[in-house]
Amino acid sequence: MGIVEAVAEAGASVEPGARVLAPFATPCGACAFCPTRPHTSC
């Protein structure tokens, strides 16, 4: 978990001070598991 310090441009989907959490599984988008969404198997 973290807190947004700054954003690159106005109208970003988050604002400075927002609490955020990075995903634990980042899908590759190319393997057999990605189309069916069990991204933890990617």
Secondary structure, DSSP 8 states (H G I E B T S, - for coil): -EE----SSTT-SS-TT-EE---S----SSSSSGGG--GGG-
